[in-house]
């Protein structure tokens, strides 16, 4: 039996994150969603991670021109995430 990869819309993922944050924080917290590729920090040190994040962001921005994307590199626990923060077009602060 072939297993098919599951597809999830970014909007659905963002909504699930918003719901989880609200459930745990007791209120909505404005902000964006960090999306990217995780690699070992040792490998990231050999690359220009910031340039890579800018390039990834530029390429993705071409596919979703209405989204506000900001390049981002985050390193913690030996893992580096290279990608972007996707901010909502309109943030609602409650």
C-alpha positions as CSV (number, residue, x, y, z in Angstrom):
1,X,0.0,0.0,0.0
2,X,1.4,3.4,-1.0
3,X,1.4,6.1,1.6
4,X,0.6,9.6,0.2
5,X,2.2,12.7,1.6
6,X,-0.2,14.9,3.5
7,X,-0.7,18.4,2.2
8,X,-1.5,21.3,4.6
9,X,-2.2,24.8,3.6
10,X,-0.1,27.5,5.2
11,X,-3.3,29.3,6.4
12,X,-4.4,26.1,8.1
13,X,-1.0,25.7,9.8
14,X,-1.0,29.3,10.9
15,X,-4.6,28.9,12.3
16,X,-3.5,25.8,14.2
17,X,-0.6,27.6,15.7
18,X,-2.8,30.6,16.6
19,X,-5.2,28.3,18.3
20,X,-2.5,26.5,20.3
21,X,-0.9,29.8,21.4
22,X,-4.3,31.2,22.5
23,X,-5.1,28.0,24.4
24,X,-1.8,28.0,26.2
25,X,-1.4,31.8,26.7
26,X,-5.0,32.5,27.5
27,X,-5.2,35.1,24.8
28,X,-4.1,35.9,21.2
29,X,-0.5,36.9,20.7
30,X,0.3,38.8,17.5
31,X,3.2,37.6,15.5
32,X,4.4,35.6,12.5
33,X,5.2,32.0,11.7
34,X,8.8,30.9,11.3
35,X,9.2,28.6,8.3
36,X,12.4,27.2,7.0
37,X,14.9,24.3,6.6
38,X,16.6,22.9,9.7
39,X,20.2,21.8,9.4
40,X,23.0,21.1,11.9
41,X,24.5,24.2,13.3
42,X,28.0,23.0,12.3
43,X,26.9,22.8,8.6
44,X,25.3,26.3,8.9
45,X,28.6,27.7,10.1
46,X,30.2,26.7,6.8
47,X,27.5,28.5,4.8
48,X,26.4,32.1,4.5
49,X,23.2,31.3,6.3
50,X,21.9,34.9,6.2
51,X,22.4,35.1,2.4
52,X,20.7,31.7,2.0
53,X,17.7,32.9,4.1
54,X,17.5,36.1,1.9
55,X,17.6,34.0,-1.2
56,X,15.0,31.5,0.0
57,X,12.7,34.4,1.1
58,X,13.1,36.1,-2.3
59,X,12.2,32.9,-4.2
60,X,9.2,32.1,-2.0
61,X,8.0,35.7,-2.1
62,X,7.7,35.3,-5.9
63,X,5.2,32.5,-5.4
64,X,3.2,34.4,-2.7
65,X,3.4,38.1,-3.5
66,X,0.7,39.1,-1.0
67,X,2.5,37.6,2.0
68,X,4.9,39.7,4.1
69,X,8.1,37.6,4.5
70,X,11.2,38.5,6.5
71,X,14.4,36.4,6.2
72,X,15.4,34.8,9.4
73,X,18.2,32.5,10.8
74,X,17.8,31.0,14.2
75,X,20.2,28.7,16.0
76,X,19.4,26.8,19.2
77,X,20.4,23.4,20.5
78,X,22.8,22.6,17.7
79,X,20.2,23.1,15.0
80,X,19.9,26.1,12.7
81,X,16.7,27.1,11.0
82,X,17.2,29.0,7.7
83,X,14.1,30.6,6.2
84,X,11.7,33.4,6.9
85,X,9.0,34.7,9.2
86,X,5.6,34.9,7.5
87,X,3.6,37.8,9.1
88,X,-0.1,38.1,8.7
89,X,-1.2,40.7,6.3
90,X,-3.4,42.2,9.1
91,X,-2.6,41.4,12.7
92,X,-5.5,41.5,15.2
93,X,-4.4,42.4,18.7
94,X,-7.0,41.2,21.3
